[in-house]
């Protein structure tokens, strides 16, 4: 953003017939307002920074989520094998109890 030249504006306003103190006041007011104004380039820069930060956070969140899903899959497989082992053990125990009860 170009700097606002209050002296030049004041001089032009005085040349246009406005009293010097009024011209100075107008130029200062314009300079203040312009100082609070942001440029498109600044907004683009801030937006790009925000998008980059968001992408970084989403990538980290995605990686964390994939780790959790992987752990849940492993837990699920372990549970399936454990259940099969328990059922097999119950089958062996039941078979042994039946043999003891009826063939003893």
C-alpha positions as CSV (number, residue, x, y, z in Angstrom):
1,X,0.0,0.0,0.0
2,X,1.4,3.4,-0.9
3,X,1.8,5.9,1.9
4,X,-0.7,8.7,1.9
5,X,1.0,12.0,1.4
6,X,-0.9,14.4,3.7
7,X,1.2,17.4,2.6
8,X,0.4,16.9,-1.1
9,X,-3.4,16.5,-0.3
10,X,-3.3,19.5,2.0
11,X,-1.6,21.6,-0.8
12,X,-4.1,20.4,-3.4
13,X,-7.1,21.2,-1.1
14,X,-5.7,24.7,-0.4
15,X,-5.2,25.2,-4.1
16,X,-8.9,24.2,-4.6
17,X,-10.0,27.0,-2.2
18,X,-10.3,25.2,1.1
19,X,-8.8,26.9,4.2
20,X,-5.4,25.5,5.2
21,X,-6.6,24.3,8.7
22,X,-9.6,22.5,7.2
23,X,-7.4,21.0,4.4
24,X,-4.9,19.7,7.0
25,X,-7.8,18.2,9.1
26,X,-9.3,16.5,6.0
27,X,-5.8,15.1,5.0
28,X,-5.2,13.7,8.5
29,X,-8.6,12.1,8.6
30,X,-8.1,10.4,5.2
31,X,-4.6,9.2,6.3
32,X,-6.0,7.7,9.5
33,X,-8.8,5.9,7.6
34,X,-6.3,4.6,5.0
35,X,-4.0,3.5,7.8
36,X,-6.7,1.2,9.1
37,X,-7.4,-0.2,5.6
38,X,-5.9,-3.6,4.6
39,X,-4.9,-4.5,1.1
40,X,-6.0,-7.4,-1.0
41,X,-2.4,-8.7,-0.9
42,X,-2.4,-8.7,2.9
43,X,-5.8,-10.5,3.0
44,X,-4.5,-13.1,0.5
45,X,-1.4,-13.7,2.6
46,X,-3.4,-14.1,5.8
47,X,-5.8,-16.4,4.0
48,X,-3.0,-18.5,2.6
49,X,-1.5,-18.8,6.0
50,X,-4.8,-19.9,7.5
51,X,-5.3,-22.5,4.8
52,X,-1.8,-23.8,5.3
53,X,-2.4,-24.1,9.0
54,X,-5.7,-25.8,8.5
55,X,-4.2,-28.3,6.0
56,X,-1.4,-29.0,8.5
57,X,-3.9,-29.6,11.3
58,X,-6.2,-31.8,9.1
59,X,-3.2,-33.9,8.0
60,X,-2.2,-34.5,11.6
61,X,-5.8,-35.3,12.6
62,X,-6.1,-37.7,9.6
63,X,-2.8,-39.4,10.6
64,X,-4.0,-39.7,14.2
65,X,-7.4,-41.1,13.1
66,X,-5.7,-43.7,10.8
67,X,-3.5,-44.8,13.8
68,X,-6.7,-45.2,15.9
69,X,-8.5,-47.2,13.2
70,X,-5.5,-49.4,12.8
71,X,-5.4,-50.1,16.5
72,X,-9.1,-50.8,16.5
73,X,-8.7,-53.3,13.7
74,X,-5.9,-55.0,15.6
75,X,-8.0,-55.1,18.7
76,X,-10.9,-56.5,16.7
77,X,-8.8,-59.3,15.2
78,X,-7.4,-60.1,18.7
79,X,-10.9,-60.3,20.0
80,X,-12.0,-62.6,17.2
81,X,-9.1,-65.0,17.8
82,X,-9.7,-64.8,21.6
83,X,-13.4,-65.7,21.1
84,X,-12.4,-68.6,18.8
85,X,-10.0,-69.9,21.4
86,X,-12.6,-69.6,24.1
87,X,-15.2,-71.4,22.0
88,X,-12.6,-74.1,21.2
89,X,-11.7,-74.5,24.9
90,X,-15.4,-74.6,25.8
91,X,-15.9,-77.3,23.2
92,X,-13.0,-79.4,24.5
93,X,-14.2,-79.0,28.1
94,X,-17.8,-79.8,27.2
95,X,-16.7,-82.9,25.3
96,X,-14.6,-84.0,28.3
97,X,-17.5,-83.4,30.7
98,X,-19.8,-85.4,28.4
99,X,-17.3,-88.3,28.2
100,X,-16.9,-88.2,32.0
101,X,-20.7,-88.0,32.6
102,X,-21.8,-90.7,30.2
103,X,-18.8,-93.0,29.7
104,X,-17.3,-93.2,33.1
